[in-house]
Amino acid sequence: MPTLRLIESRALTGRNKHFAFEAPFAHEAGQYVALSAEVDGAPIQRYYSIASPPRPDQRVEFCIHPAGEFGNLLCALQPGDAIECSEPAGKMRLYDAGRAAVYFAAGTGVAPIRAILLAHLAANPRADATLVLGARTADELAYLREFDALRDRHPRFRLMPTVSRDDPEWNGRRGRVTSHVEEATAGRCDLDGYFCGPPEMVSDLRERLAAAGIPDERQCFERY
Ligand SMILES: Cc1cc2nc3c(=O)[nH]c(=O)nc-3n(C[C@H](O)[C@H](O)[C@H](O)COP(=O)(O)OP(=O)(O)OC[C@H]3O[C@@H](n4cnc5c(N)ncnc54)[C@H](O)[C@@H]3O)c2cc1C
């Protein structure tokens, strides 16, 4: 089984951590891996989407909510430590860099969305792409500054952050990502839709995007 070697980890938001590992394989934007370890003599395995597009140095990044057993184990890793990993798998991928796209990400669902969006803009810097980025509070919006900075280099990239809980620090959009489909699609049905998050968010988006004229075959999604 391949192993990943930790390069660095850091707090990303009040809730999630960013990890960078050296990987012995190449991957495609949107794929995930299964990480495995032993805890108290028992093997455990969890799936994690790779949050970065392919890079020449084969560095892979993750956005992880250290929710429980496995998250805690990952947080205890030190630079240089190794962890067992499957080969990358999964059906999410960049459909067509030449097409316009709308992206929706909530919580750690941002991971494959970041990978595909960055691959999209790298392949087509003038891509027409909109990202609806959601979290419970403003300080939980993952990679917000990085996405904001993309607008300097990609004039047709539109960022729509939204916060679902009452947050006095936040003056922007409110509500879940699903409540912003109309604004994000702006009456266009020639878009590819990419989204990742909890099952109810994914089901809701599938229906809303279909109603907006974006059929199943142009919807690319993952549920956690
Ligand atoms: C294809 C796929 C890709 C995934 N990619 C990611 C990823 O990129 N980042 C990531 O953090 N997780 C991801 N997950 C979820 C991940 O596999 C684990 O379920 C999660 O890390 C919890 O494992 P744990 O052992 O730390 O906590 P557990 O002890 O298994 O769970 C503790 C609690 O945390 C909740 N929980 C689980 N996942 C999350 C989450 N992501 N955010 C908030 N609460 C959660 C559970 O419902 C449970 O109540 C993915 C799952 C799938 C199926």
Ligand as a Chemical Component Dictionary entry (heavy atoms), coordinates in Angstrom:
data_LIG
# 
_chem_comp.id                   LIG 
_chem_comp.type                 NON-POLYMER 
_chem_comp.pdbx_formal_charge   0 
_chem_comp.three_letter_code    LIG 
# 
loop_
_chem_comp_atom.comp_id 
_chem_comp_atom.atom_id 
_chem_comp_atom.alt_atom_id 
_chem_comp_atom.type_symbol 
_chem_comp_atom.charge 
_chem_comp_atom.model_Cartn_x 
_chem_comp_atom.model_Cartn_y 
_chem_comp_atom.model_Cartn_z 
_chem_comp_atom.pdbx_ordinal 
LIG C1  C1  C 0 -15.598 10.263 -0.582 1  
LIG C2  C2  C 0 -15.427 10.941 0.766  2  
LIG C3  C3  C 0 -14.556 12.006 0.881  3  
LIG C4  C4  C 0 -14.390 12.643 2.126  4  
LIG N1  N1  N 0 -13.548 13.713 2.197  5  
LIG C5  C5  C 0 -13.394 14.360 3.381  6  
LIG C6  C6  C 0 -12.565 15.524 3.452  7  
LIG O1  O1  O 0 -11.983 15.982 2.459  8  
LIG N2  N2  N 0 -12.433 16.128 4.688  9  
LIG C7  C7  C 0 -13.073 15.649 5.814  10 
LIG O2  O2  O 0 -12.904 16.230 6.909  11 
LIG N3  N3  N 0 -13.866 14.571 5.748  12 
LIG C8  C8  C 0 -14.036 13.897 4.575  13 
LIG N4  N4  N 0 -14.845 12.795 4.520  14 
LIG C9  C9  C 0 -15.359 12.263 5.795  15 
LIG C10 C10 C 0 -14.273 11.372 6.460  16 
LIG O3  O3  O 0 -14.118 10.171 5.703  17 
LIG C11 C11 C 0 -14.557 10.979 7.906  18 
LIG O4  O4  O 0 -15.858 10.473 7.980  19 
LIG C12 C12 C 0 -14.403 12.142 8.878  20 
LIG O5  O5  O 0 -13.075 12.661 8.847  21 
LIG C13 C13 C 0 -14.691 11.706 10.323 22 
LIG O6  O6  O 0 -13.811 10.700 10.748 23 
LIG P1  P1  P 0 -13.344 10.636 12.265 24 
LIG O7  O7  O 0 -12.814 9.270  12.550 25 
LIG O8  O8  O 0 -12.444 11.790 12.577 26 
LIG O9  O9  O 0 -14.683 10.883 13.087 27 
LIG P2  P2  P 0 -15.832 9.856  13.466 28 
LIG O10 O10 O 0 -15.528 9.370  14.848 29 
LIG O11 O11 O 0 -16.021 8.840  12.377 30 
LIG O12 O12 O 0 -17.093 10.862 13.438 31 
LIG C14 C14 C 0 -17.275 11.850 14.436 32 
LIG C15 C15 C 0 -18.455 12.753 14.061 33 
LIG O13 O13 O 0 -18.070 13.684 13.036 34 
LIG C16 C16 C 0 -19.056 13.802 12.016 35 
LIG N5  N5  N 0 -18.357 14.115 10.752 36 
LIG C17 C17 C 0 -17.811 13.234 9.903  37 
LIG N6  N6  N 0 -17.236 13.863 8.845  38 
LIG C18 C18 C 0 -17.399 15.178 9.049  39 
LIG C19 C19 C 0 -17.022 16.334 8.308  40 
LIG N7  N7  N 0 -16.325 16.252 7.142  41 
LIG N8  N8  N 0 -17.349 17.556 8.816  42 
LIG C20 C20 C 0 -18.048 17.653 9.969  43 
LIG N9  N9  N 0 -18.447 16.584 10.723 44 
LIG C21 C21 C 0 -18.130 15.354 10.273 45 
LIG C22 C22 C 0 -19.712 12.436 12.029 46 
LIG O14 O14 O 0 -21.038 12.536 11.521 47 
LIG C23 C23 C 0 -19.687 12.050 13.493 48 
LIG O15 O15 O 0 -20.816 12.608 14.163 49 
LIG C24 C24 C 0 -15.057 12.164 3.279  50 
LIG C25 C25 C 0 -15.923 11.062 3.159  51 
LIG C26 C26 C 0 -16.122 10.470 1.924  52 
LIG C27 C27 C 0 -17.076 9.313  1.820  53 
# 
loop_
_chem_comp_bond.comp_id 
_chem_comp_bond.atom_id_1 
_chem_comp_bond.atom_id_2 
_chem_comp_bond.value_order 
_chem_comp_bond.pdbx_ordinal 
LIG C1  C2  SING 1  
LIG C2  C3  SING 2  
LIG C2  C26 DOUB 3  
LIG C3  C4  DOUB 4  
LIG C4  N1  SING 5  
LIG C4  C24 SING 6  
LIG N1  C5  DOUB 7  
LIG C5  C6  SING 8  
LIG C5  C8  SING 9  
LIG C6  O1  DOUB 10 
LIG C6  N2  SING 11 
LIG N2  C7  SING 12 
LIG C7  O2  DOUB 13 
LIG C7  N3  SING 14 
LIG N3  C8  DOUB 15 
LIG C8  N4  SING 16 
LIG N4  C9  SING 17 
LIG N4  C24 SING 18 
LIG C9  C10 SING 19 
LIG C10 O3  SING 20 
LIG C10 C11 SING 21 
LIG C11 O4  SING 22 
LIG C11 C12 SING 23 
LIG C12 O5  SING 24 
LIG C12 C13 SING 25 
LIG C13 O6  SING 26 
LIG O6  P1  SING 27 
LIG P1  O7  DOUB 28 
LIG P1  O8  SING 29 
LIG P1  O9  SING 30 
LIG O9  P2  SING 31 
LIG P2  O10 DOUB 32 
LIG P2  O11 SING 33 
LIG P2  O12 SING 34 
LIG O12 C14 SING 35 
LIG C14 C15 SING 36 
LIG C15 O13 SING 37 
LIG C15 C23 SING 38 
LIG O13 C16 SING 39 
LIG C16 N5  SING 40 
LIG C16 C22 SING 41 
LIG N5  C17 SING 42 
LIG N5  C21 SING 43 
LIG C17 N6  DOUB 44 
LIG N6  C18 SING 45 
LIG C18 C19 SING 46 
LIG C18 C21 DOUB 47 
LIG C19 N7  SING 48 
LIG C19 N8  DOUB 49 
LIG N8  C20 SING 50 
LIG C20 N9  DOUB 51 
LIG N9  C21 SING 52 
LIG C22 O14 SING 53 
LIG C22 C23 SING 54 
LIG C23 O15 SING 55 
LIG C24 C25 DOUB 56 
LIG C25 C26 SING 57 
LIG C26 C27 SING 58 
# 
